[in-house]
Amino acid sequence: MKAPRVLLVSVGRQTEMYNSVSPPLGVLYLAAQARRSLGAEVRVVDQRGNDFPATEVVRQILEFMPDVVGMRCLTTDAAHLMELAEGVRASLPKALLVAGGPHASSHADALIRQTPLDAVVRGEGEISFEMILRARLEGGGFAHIPGLLWRDGGEIIQNEGFSPIVEDLDTLPMPAYDLLDPRLYWRSKNMSVLLRRKYLSLFTSRGCPYRCNYCHSIFGKRFRVHSPERIVEEILLLNKNHGVLDFDILDDCFNFDKSRVLKFSELVQKTGLRTKFVFPNALRTDILNQEVVDALADAGTYMSAFALESGSPRVQKMVGKHLNIDKYLAGVEMAAKRGIFCSGFSMLGFPGESVEEIRLTIDVACRSMLHVMSFFVVIPFPGTALYREVQETDPAKLDSVNYEGGDYMFSLGSNLSQISDEELLALVREANRRFYLSPKRLVRLLRDHPNPWQLFHYAPKMLQLFNKRQMR
């Protein structure tokens, strides 16, 4: 059987407000799996990382002449995927075009109807993509691939079931970092919002057992992990091949299993490497204890996000996060006292949320030992329980949602609350002023930031947060 030629694209462009880039791990896992299982010849193009126009991506695809082109993107970059699909189809009419990733998972039906794509994978991609490649090589159809949405001539078919998941993550090959130049990401702002940093990214688990209604479910709700031994093996490999000691761990809930965290810390320290870790997607804060915080700090953790979302107990219950606010504050304090730079996430404007409830969130943030906090406006993304709830109870709220702005702190992409747009934006400005104009916080921010000189880079944007009145 002839090995397929596969080109995978991480789709997107950079914008003034949304210009952070990170290695596209989802694409790199797919590439590694295709090479190992089918001996595929694979090339990866990171459109977003390089900020390539669609014409340049199409040029590189034509240069490689693949049998299969796979594309993935976030919803904020959906327009670029549609443009790219049109360009590739016009240039390579016989190539198989497949989309996957977050946007494809939540907008699969609209995506395949609005573009010349041949198939859309919802959810986890390694097994489904391998099945697609095998079927392509053997000249068969895709009716046997669970959960796949695909085109059979002029007919669009939705297969029954769900995309298969990898039960044991340790059976996956290492992400194909050799297909990218890591130096690209060292020159750019990344998910941790640090500049010019020699790092690489890791996924050590998939799935989150919590039921937050605003969150995606690409990896499902069952917590699956790489073993501590496998994580350390990957760290050693990346250190050997690329000289990296600094890592972003992108898990949704890295610290769900306390024993795994403790074993991970122990093995990392045994390597003798001076490792450093950042958790830009946050740790589940109300399950932290001193032993876990100490283990993470001893392994080299120097920065982490801590997701609050709401300071209102009613809203916490309504959205399904069920965060214990007192334990959240205690967890942040423990981390800060161990020298971990603490950033926070919050969301303002949940359905039915009042001014008083939004101010509860602001109050909790201001009482915390967080160094920085992002006050986002709630966006109901398709494919989430929140979207379905709004669709059922107040569908008019969805008519003006802007998914592609990517600027959820600087403009109003939606307003699901019971207050006006003007009031909601005024509260966003109030939140930033109260949080950042605290003299004690400013002193801690300057004292504890991993690279204090970088704060000057963000000063103009912070002034915008205090004053900007942009609406939709």
Rosetta blueprint (number, residue, H / E / L):
1 M L
2 K L
3 A L
4 P L
5 R E
6 V E
7 L E
8 L E
9 V E
10 S E
11 V L
12 G L
13 R L
14 Q L
15 T L
16 E L
17 M L
18 Y L
19 N L
20 S L
21 V L
22 S L
23 P L
24 P L
25 L H
26 G H
27 V H
28 L H
29 Y H
30 L H
31 A H
32 A H
33 Q H
34 A H
35 R H
36 R H
37 S H
38 L H
39 G L
40 A L
41 E E
42 V E
43 R E
44 V E
45 V E
46 D E
47 Q H
48 R H
49 G H
50 N H
51 D L
52 F L
53 P L
54 A H
55 T H
56 E H
57 V H
58 V H
59 R H
60 Q H
61 I H
62 L H
63 E H
64 F H
65 M L
66 P L
67 D L
68 V E
69 V E
70 G E
71 M E
72 R E
73 C L
74 L L
75 T H
76 T H
77 D H
78 A H
79 A H
80 H H
81 L H
82 M H
83 E H
84 L H
85 A H
86 E H
87 G H
88 V H
89 R H
90 A H
91 S H
92 L L
93 P L
94 K L
95 A L
96 L E
97 L E
98 V E
99 A E
100 G E
101 G L
102 P H
103 H H
104 A H
105 S H
106 S H
107 H L
108 A H
109 D H
110 A H
111 L H
112 I H
113 R H
114 Q H
115 T L
116 P L
117 L L
118 D L
119 A E
120 V E
121 V L
122 R L
123 G L
124 E L
125 G L
126 E H
127 I H
128 S H
129 F H
130 E H
131 M H
132 I H
133 L H
134 R H
135 A H
136 R H
137 L H
138 E H
139 G L
140 G L
141 G L
142 F L
143 A L
144 H L
145 I L
146 P L
147 G L
148 L L
149 L E
150 W E
151 R E
152 D E
153 G L
154 G L
155 E E
156 I E
157 I E
158 Q E
159 N L
160 E L
161 G L
162 F L
163 S L
164 P L
165 I L
166 V L
167 E L
168 D L
169 L H
170 D H
171 T H
172 L L
173 P L
174 M L
175 P L
176 A L
177 Y H
178 D H
179 L H
180 L L
181 D L
182 P L
183 R H
184 L H
185 Y H
186 W H
187 R L
188 S L
189 K L
190 N L
191 M L
192 S L
193 V L
194 L L
195 L L
196 R L
197 R L
198 K L
199 Y E
200 L E
201 S E
202 L E
203 F L
204 T L
205 S E
206 R E
207 G L
208 C L
209 P L
210 Y L
211 R L
212 C L
213 N L
214 Y L
215 C L
216 H L
217 S L
218 I L
219 F L
220 G L
221 K L
222 R L
223 F L
224 R E
225 V E
226 H L
227 S L
228 P H
229 E H
230 R H
231 I H
232 V H
233 E H
234 E H
235 I H
236 L H
237 L H
238 L H
239 N H
240 K H
241 N H
242 H H
243 G L
244 V L
245 L L
246 D E
247 F E
248 D E
249 I E
250 L L
251 D L
252 D L
253 C L
254 F H
255 N H
256 F H
257 D L
258 K H
259 S H
260 R H
261 V H
262 L H
263 K H
264 F H
265 S H
266 E H
267 L H
268 V H
269 Q H
270 K H
271 T L
272 G L
273 L L
274 R L
275 T L
276 K E
277 F E
278 V E
279 F E
280 P E
281 N E
282 A E
283 L E
284 R L
285 T H
286 D H
287 I H
288 L L
289 N L
290 Q H
291 E H
292 V H
293 V H
294 D H
295 A H
296 L H
297 A H
298 D H
299 A H
300 G L
301 T E
302 Y E
303 M E
304 S E
305 A E
306 F E
307 A E
308 L E
309 E E
310 S L
311 G L
312 S L
313 P H
314 R H
315 V H
316 Q H
317 K H
318 M H
319 V H
320 G L
321 K L
322 H L
323 L L
324 N L
325 I H
326 D H
327 K H
328 Y H
329 L H
330 A H
331 G H
332 V H
333 E H
334 M H
335 A H
336 A H
337 K H
338 R L
339 G L
340 I L
341 F E
342 C E
343 S E
344 G E
345 F E
346 S E
347 M E
348 L E
349 G L
350 F L
351 P L
352 G L
353 E L
354 S L
355 V H
356 E H
357 E H
358 I H
359 R H
360 L H
361 T H
362 I H
363 D H
364 V H
365 A H
366 C H
367 R H
368 S L
369 M L
370 L L
371 H L
372 V E
373 M E
374 S E
375 F E
376 F E
377 V E
378 V L
379 I L
380 P L
381 F L
382 P L
383 G L
384 T L
385 A H
386 L H
387 Y H
388 R H
389 E H
390 V H
391 Q H
392 E H
393 T H
394 D L
395 P H
396 A H
397 K H
398 L H
399 D L
400 S L
401 V L
402 N L
403 Y L
404 E L
405 G L
406 G L
407 D L
408 Y L
409 M L
410 F L
411 S L
412 L L
413 G L
414 S L
415 N L
416 L L
417 S L
418 Q L
419 I L
420 S L
421 D H
422 E H
423 E H
424 L H
425 L H
426 A H
427 L H
428 V H
429 R H
430 E H
431 A H
432 N H
433 R H
434 R H
435 F H
436 Y H
437 L L
438 S L
439 P H
440 K H
441 R H
442 L H
443 V H
444 R H
445 L H
446 L H
447 R H
448 D H
449 H L
450 P L
451 N L
452 P H
453 W H
454 Q H
455 L H
456 F H
457 H H
458 Y H
459 A H
460 P H
461 K H
462 M H
463 L H
464 Q H
465 L H
466 F H
467 N H
468 K L
469 R L
470 Q L
471 M L
472 R L
